[in-house]
């Protein structure tokens, strides 16, 4: 039996704004530059989410697709497309784990994995690829309806262990991987509505990222040529991501990474006045999550995300099965019909 979630806040460690005397001026300037880069990423995603919320008329439904994506492939894109259709999402935020997972010791560096994600989703009007760690993305998305995206392998593991997925979402979209059938299909999980897409609707979702990497190492003329686009394969080769890497004995699972330290990557800064650095407007329920800027980005900033409560009683819940008629036969994204 799954126990109800009790925690309802995101706790963060407050870091003094002035550096200790033992830190050199050069190191202080470096840290300040890194802090500004990270805030630029934060502001860029915040701006994009606010823009989507205005376009949606204040009823923003946003998907959060968090995974290792090493490398991203057609199965991931197909899963994202299905989630948008099944869960009627207005916006999709995709990010890769900044740090190695315990079950993926050979995980490639974060920056090239983010580049490969961009190569797949660039130009998609409703998808944002963010280099930010998951706990910061969850904080930005907290005021809106969030749907977490997960595979049947990880979902089965959560059910067997009697726990819920540890990301902070209101809903869950489960994509069934070929060869990994769902062991159970609950209507809700700890108050969160669940959407399902069967393996018969996801042609590429059963392919293994491990086998794709092995094919790249051996020349890239097999599975990787089918599952990767040209730019993703080019980045993998240019960065020498998988050269000589031994096959991983651990199966691919979409699991949560340990809470990461701040990762620095350049990001585009929108040509507009940045948002005020104050707490996000409070919500009227107990999901409000304030955002103190000085806590987020001062090194060695660490944050611990706690699950927030969910509310099955706020609306009727239902189990959604099968392929909706507006999902394109080739799994290209289509705008969902007006409810």
N, C-alpha and C positions, 0 to 999 in steps of 0.2 A: 504494500500500500504506500502510495506516495504521500509524504507529509507536506502540509501546506507551507508555502513560503512565509517566513516571518520578517525577514529583514526588509527595510524599505528605503534605504538611503545609499548614497555613494560616498564612501569615506575617502579622504585624501590627506596625505601628509603635508603639513604646512612647512615650507622651506623659508628660512630668513632671506630677505631681499638683499642684504649686504653680504658680500663674500667674507669668509674667515680670513684673518690676516695672513695665514700661511699660503694662500693661493696667489700666484704671481699675476701681474697685470696682464701679461700675454694670455694666460689661461682664463682670466676673468673676461677679457674681450672675446675670446673664442666661445665661451659659454653664452655670452650675451648674443653673439651672432647666431648661435644655434637656437637660442630661445626665440629670436625674431623669425627664423625660418619656420620653426614649428608653429608659431602663432599665425604665420601667413597661411599655412596649410589649414589650420583650424578655422580662420576667417573665410578662406575660400570655400570650404565645405559648408560652413554656417550660412554663407551668402547663397549658395546653390540650393540648400534646403529651404531657406526662407523664400526664395524665388519660386520653387515648386509649390510651396504652401499657398502662396498668393494665387498661382495659376489654378490650383485645385479648389480655390474658394474656401480655404480653411479646413478642408476635410482631407488632409494629406494622409495617404496610405503608403508607407515606405517599407521596402524590403531591405534586409541586411544580410548580405552573403559574405560570410567570414570563413576563410579556408586557407590551406597552405598554397594551393595553386602552383605546383612545382612539377611540370609547367601547367598553366591553364590550357584547356583543350575544348573540343567541341561538346563534350559531355557537360562541362561546366556552363558553357554558353546556353546549351539546350535546357539545362536545369533552371538557369536564370530566366529564360524566355517563358518556360512553363509557369514559374512562380508569379511572374507578372500577370499572366493570363488567368491562372486559377485564383489567385488572391486579389486580383483587380488592383494592382499597385500603380501608384502615380510616379514613384521614384524608386530607384534601386541603387543602393550603396554597396560597392564591392571592395573588400580589402583583404590583404594577405597577412598571415601571422608574422609579426616583426621578429620573433625569436623562435629558435628550434623547439619543436614539441618533444615531449619525452619519448613518444613512439616514432619520431622521425629524426634520428640523430644526424642524418645527412642532408637536412633541409638546406636548399640554396640560399644565398644572401637575399635580404629583403628587397633591396633596390632593383635588381634585375627581374625579380618576380613581379614587382609592381609595373615595371616597363612592359613585361609580357602581357599583363592584364590590360594595360592601356592599348596594346596592339589589337586586342580582341574587341574592346568595348568603345574605343574612340569613335566619335561620331554618332553614337546612340543618344538620342535626345533625352532619354529618361534615366540613363545610367551614369553614375559618378564613381570613378576609381579613386580611392583615397589611400594615401600612405600612412594615415593616422592609426594608432593602435585602437583596438576595439572598444576599450572603455571610454575613450574620448568620443568616438562615433556614437556610442550609446547615449552619452550625455547630450550631444547635439540633437539627437533624434527623440529624446525623452518626451517632449511635448506632443508628439504625434503618435499615430497608430503604427506600431512596428511589427513586421512579420519576419521572423528569423528563418533562414533557409538551411536545410540539413539533409543529408542522405540517409537512406534506410539502414545502412550499416551502423552508423553512429546512433541513430534513433533506437535501433534494437538494443544496442549496448546500454543506452540510458534506461530503457525499460527493464532490462534484466537486472541492472544494478539498483532499480527502484528509485531513480532520481530523474529530475527533469533537466533538459538542456540548460547549461549554465549561462546562457546569454539572456539579457533583459529585454524580452519582447512580449507583446500582447497576443501574438498568434505565431504559429509554426507551420511552415510548408515543408512537407517531407517528400523527397523524390526517391522513388524505389529504384535501386540499382539492379540491373540484370544479374541474376544469380544470387541476389541477396534479398529474398522476399521479406515483406514485413511480417514480424512475428505476432504483432497485435496492431490494431488500428483504433485507438481510443478516440472518442469524439472530442474530448478536451483533455488537457494535461495541466494540473494545478491551475485550473481556471482559464487556460489559454486555448482558444479555438485552433483546430488543426486542419490543414488542407493536405490532401494526398494526391500524388500523380503516380499512376501505375507504370511499371517498366515497359508495358506495351506502347506507351506514348512517348518514351524517351529512348530513341534508337541508339544513342551513343553513350548512355549513362553507365553502362557496365564496364567500359574500358578502364584499364588500370593505368594510373600515372606512372607506376613503377615500370611497367612494360614499355610505356612510351619513352621513358628515360633510357632504358636499356637499348631500345631501338636507335635512339639518337647516338648513343655511344658506339653502336656497331655500324653506323653509316647513315641512318635515317631514311632508309628506302622501304621500310615496312609500315608498321602501325603509326609511327610518328608522321609519316607523309599523309596519312588519312585523317589523323586527329588534330594536327596543328595547322594553323595558317602559316604562310611563308614568312611573315614578319616575326612571329613567335619563334619559329625554328632558327631564323637568322640571329635573333638576340641570344638564344641559348648557345649557339655556336660561337658568336662573337665574345660572349662572356665566359666561354669555356666552362659552363655550369656543370656538365655531367661527364667530362673527359676522365676516363679511368675510374669513375665512381662504381663501387661494387653494388650489385643488386641488394635492395633493402629486404630483410627478412620479415618486416612488419607490414601488414596490409594497410592500404590507404584508409584513413578514417578522418572524417571532418570533426575534429575535436578542438577544444579551446586551448590556446597556448597559455603558458604562464603569463602573469601580468608583466608587460614589457616596460623597459625603460624607454624614454623618449627617443624616437628614431628620427634622424634628420634627413630630409630629402627636399630639394627645391620644389616649389609649387607656384603655379600661376596666381598672381594677385589680381582680383577683379578691379577694373578701372572705376572704382567708386569709393566713396568715403567708407572706411571700415566701420563695423558695428561698434557701439560703445562697449568698453570692457567692464561690464557690470554683470551681475547675475542675470540669468535668462528670466524672462517674465514667468512668475510663479503660476503653476497650474492650480486649479481649484480642488483637485483630489490629492491624495498622498503620494502621487508619483512625482511631485515637484523635485527638480534636481538643480540646485543653484550651481553656478559655474564661476568660481573665483579664479580669475586669470592667473594671478601670481602663483597659485598652487599648482596649476597644470604644467608649467614649462620650465621652472627653475630646477636645474640638475642638483642632486640626483633624484629628481621627482619620481615617486612611485605612487601608484593609485590602486586601490582595491575596490573592485566593483561588487556590490551586493545586489542580489535579486530584489526587484521591487514587487509589491503585491499585484495580483491581476484580478480582474473582476468579471467572472463568468455571469454574474447576476445582472450586469449592466445591459445585456442584450441577449437575445436568443442565440443559442449556439447550434451548429449543425456540422455534420461530417460531409465534406465535399469529395466525391469520388468520380473517376472517369474524366475524359477529356472534354472541356467545354467546346461548344461549336465554333467559337471565335478563335480557337487556337489553330494557326495555319498548319496544313498537312506537313509542310517541311519545317515546322517548328520555328518559323520566323515570327517575330513579335507582331502582334496585332493589337490595336487599341480595344480594350474590353468594352462591351456595350454599356450603355447607361443603365444602372440598376433600376 
